[in-house]
Amino acid sequence: MRSGYSQNTENYPTAPNDNDNSRHLLEVFPDSIPFMIIATAGHVDHGKTSLVRALTGTNTDRLPEEKKRGLTIDLGFAYLKNDSGQNLAFIDVPGHEKFVRNMIAGVGMVDIALVVVAADDGPMPQTLEHIAILQLMSVRNVVALVSKIDLVEPERVKEVENLVSDLLRQAGFENSQLFALASNDQAAVNLLKERVVELAGAQLPRHKRGSFRMAIDRSFILDGSGTVVTGTVVDGAISKGDTVTLASASADHAKSARVRSIHAQNTEAKHAFVGQRCALNVSGELTRPMLQRGDWLVSNADVQCVNFIDVIITPALFVSENRNASAKPTHNTYKLHHWTPAHLHLGTADIPCRIALLDTTELAHGEHALARLICEKPFFAVHGDRFVLRDQSARKTIAGGRVLDPYPPRRGRSKPARLKELKALNAKTSAQALSELVDLQPAGVNLTAFSRKLNLNSTELESITSELGLVVHRAANELWGMKESQSSALKVDLLEVLRQFHAAHPEVLGVDALRLKKLYPLKVDVALLELHLTLLVQDSTIIRNATVYRLCDHEITLSSEDQLQWQRISDSVSVDSLAPPRVAELAKVLDKTVDETHKFLMHCVSHGKLYKVTENRYFLPQTLRKLAHIAVSLSAGDKLTVAAFRDKSGVGRNLVVEILEYFDRCRFTQRIGDTRRTLVAVEDKF
């Protein structure tokens, strides 16, 4: 069993509960120490681990197998504090080809990369692959080092320096500084350290946004403390006492735990925030077997794992076919084709997938394309996450890119309207993306879905909508954003649809929301449509009769024959019981067949006299309102279950199930496991 992620895990602290779930951003942590993450990259045995040891005094080969074999298998970590108090976290990533997936996991939050190339070997296949990965993951700065220069002639050193410079230039790192180091040359190491400290001091801090997310790389049990999980904080912040949820496809439901204590950057901390390496001591539902590499810990309990995501993708700069020969700085001629099998590396996950190109059939380096990654098992991602794709045999890196939509629609992935939405999501900022989506979707943008895709917290979402001057509506417990002009146009268009319906069907009193949605010329969510209908009702512009809406000047009554039949059943339907008679019982009262009775009752529904709740039961509006108020009262205490609703209403269990399912269908309630919650006020729905 592994002992921990740092050298001091045997003294892992257990801290008291400082519960504060409201802390999410770095600004609320005045006692935080600035930090930068620095990763080594390069071929095996080119001196990466020795370099980190020379810079920090720490040997990052912590596993017995690593020390035995003399190569880095898993990620190693070391820390250095400069004179200004800034923490520099060094990640020693594996160079051996079989361990590239661990290297990918290590560069997700890297600020500076140290590319190490041995003068005797020169650039090797893993050198090229690591440089390509650094480019695909948008690493900020690269420093190159030619090591072991004391083992070769000066001419060879110059040759390797030129090769390395050419590789970095092709990858877009033209301004990278190059150092040449001999073994045990402490003066050269000190110069390099000065440059690294200088670069770290010039770095802008990471964008401190979103709810907490940590990519899990491993977990273990520590005597006296319990379960410890380690990883890199990708978004937001976490504090001792906060609650975290496991985002994992293997969990049968969202499992949560409390953070008992935190180790961040190799020291005890009250908080951990974006970009930091940390270890969390957790207690609760989460146990070590549940916490697997590739999963995530998040602060937002409303998480969902998916099998496919929409992305923007580009082929890798270098794809080396020969794994043994020295590498040469040549451009990649590899072309990516539709439906190419691959391995997706995102966070610490490694998942087989297929690449479905959406706006082209093949893709060469230097080109970008929209694509859908269809994976063999569910995983968790958010907009903006960087990823790398390796080939089907996981032997070489073939492409990489950025997540655009982690919750895409199943159908219509290549339709022009969908491609426009993805291009909008590829905007530089969240505000710009939302602005473009609002223009593309005049009938409203689902802000709840948008913030979940981008991992925005409520404060950030409010700031963006305010900046754009959007009108925000709450419908069925979801937020919708649109321009004031779009909201006004929606109401005007609804009035016109009603006028056209009345002209085409003068014999019908009104039309329900679902049919109005079908008649409306634009794609609009039924909950948002109902909200605008309610606004029109409140303005006395239209009238609602049970499920149907009509213009104020449109009047129609039941025929005299229908009125007579209504009188015959009204006493039966309006009994004090909250369970109206079945259709078969009403058929006997009317002396009609069941089919004839159904037809008459549906006629009453179209006139706003009844609600059709089940196939066999029709409810008066006042009866359904009584049942809805019962649901509201139970929902307030988180007790809206079938059993509680049955006991309070006195209605039989089978009918209760049907009533609650009807409430779900019309989005008055939302089911969450065995309980439900109400989404809107009774008066706005019934």
Helices and strands as residue ranges (DSSP letters): G 9-11, G 26-28, E 35-42, H 48-56, H 64-69, E 76-81, E 87-92, G 97-99, H 100-106, E 112-118, H 125-136, E 141-147, G 149-151, H 154-170, E 178-180, H 186-202, E 213-222, E 226-235, E 237-239, E 243-247, E 256-264, E 267-269, E 271-273, E 277-284, G 288-290, E 296-298, E 306-315, E 335-337, E 340-346, E 349-357, E 362-364, E 369-379, E 386-391, E 397-405, H 416-425, H 430-440, E 445-446, H 447-454, H 458-468, E 471-475, E 478-482, H 484-504, E 511-512, H 513-519, H 526-538, E 542-545, E 548-551, H 560-573, H 583-590, H 594-606, E 611-612, E 618-619, H 621-636, H 642-649, H 653-665, E 669-672, E 675-678, H 682-685
